[in-house]
Amino acid sequence: MNALPPTKTSLITAAMRAGDWPGAIRIAARLPQLGQHRTAILDAHNAYVRPTWAKSLGKDPEALKTVGIEALKDRFPFWAEVQSA
């Protein structure tokens, strides 16, 4: 049997279910289409990778991370379906 490799979406939702928000944001930041959530997710990724970048812009890295996590939850709402079942 040949198993298909996991999709990026499945990797993101698995990371979200595991509480690995930096990992989920890292994977999502590489997706080409994030719609209205793009800026929040990319800013959160930069806040995780380069917190001094956010501080140099006068932004709170922790706040950017929080907004990015909420954007992920909004963009991938089905992540919680399995968690609550």
C-alpha positions as CSV (number, residue, x, y, z in Angstrom):
1,M,0.0,0.0,0.0
2,N,1.3,3.4,-0.9
3,A,0.4,6.1,1.6
4,L,0.0,9.6,0.5
5,P,2.2,12.2,2.2
6,P,0.4,14.4,4.6
7,T,-1.0,17.7,3.3
8,K,0.1,21.0,4.7
9,T,-3.4,21.5,6.0
10,S,-3.3,18.2,7.9
11,L,0.1,19.1,9.3
12,I,-1.2,22.5,10.5
13,T,-4.3,21.1,12.1
14,A,-2.3,18.3,13.8
15,A,0.1,21.0,15.2
16,M,-2.9,23.1,16.4
17,R,-4.5,20.1,18.1
18,A,-1.2,19.4,19.8
19,G,-0.9,23.0,21.0
20,D,2.2,23.5,18.9
21,W,1.2,27.1,17.8
22,P,4.7,28.1,16.7
23,G,4.8,25.0,14.4
24,A,1.3,25.5,13.1
25,I,2.1,29.2,12.3
26,R,5.4,28.2,10.7
27,I,3.7,25.8,8.3
28,A,0.8,28.2,7.6
29,A,3.2,31.1,6.8
30,R,4.4,29.1,3.8
31,L,0.9,28.7,2.3
32,P,0.4,30.8,-0.8
33,Q,-3.3,31.6,-0.1
34,L,-4.2,32.8,3.4
35,G,-6.8,35.4,2.4
36,Q,-7.7,37.9,5.0
37,H,-5.5,36.1,7.6
38,R,-2.3,36.5,5.7
39,T,-0.9,39.5,7.5
40,A,-1.7,38.3,11.0
41,I,-0.2,34.8,10.3
42,L,3.0,36.3,8.7
43,D,3.4,38.8,11.5
44,A,3.0,36.1,14.1
45,H,5.6,33.9,12.3
46,N,8.0,36.8,12.3
47,A,7.3,37.4,16.0
48,Y,8.2,33.8,16.7
49,V,11.3,33.8,14.5
50,R,12.5,37.4,15.1
51,P,10.9,39.0,18.1
52,T,13.3,42.0,17.9
53,W,11.8,42.7,14.4
54,A,8.4,43.3,16.0
55,K,9.9,45.4,18.9
56,S,11.8,47.5,16.3
57,L,8.5,48.4,14.7
58,G,7.1,49.3,18.1
59,K,4.8,46.2,18.3
60,D,4.5,43.6,21.0
61,P,5.7,40.2,19.8
62,E,3.3,38.4,22.2
63,A,0.3,40.3,20.9
64,L,1.3,39.5,17.3
65,K,1.5,35.8,18.3
66,T,-1.9,35.9,19.9
67,V,-3.5,37.6,16.9
68,G,-1.8,35.0,14.6
69,I,-3.2,32.1,16.7
70,E,-6.7,33.6,16.5
71,A,-6.2,34.0,12.7
72,L,-5.2,30.3,12.4
73,K,-8.3,29.3,14.4
74,D,-10.5,31.3,12.2
75,R,-8.8,30.2,8.9
76,F,-8.8,26.5,10.0
77,P,-12.0,26.2,12.1
78,F,-12.2,22.4,11.6
79,W,-9.1,21.8,13.7
80,A,-11.2,21.7,16.9
81,E,-13.8,19.2,15.5
82,V,-11.7,16.1,16.4
83,Q,-10.5,17.7,19.6
84,S,-14.0,18.1,21.0
85,A,-15.2,14.8,19.8
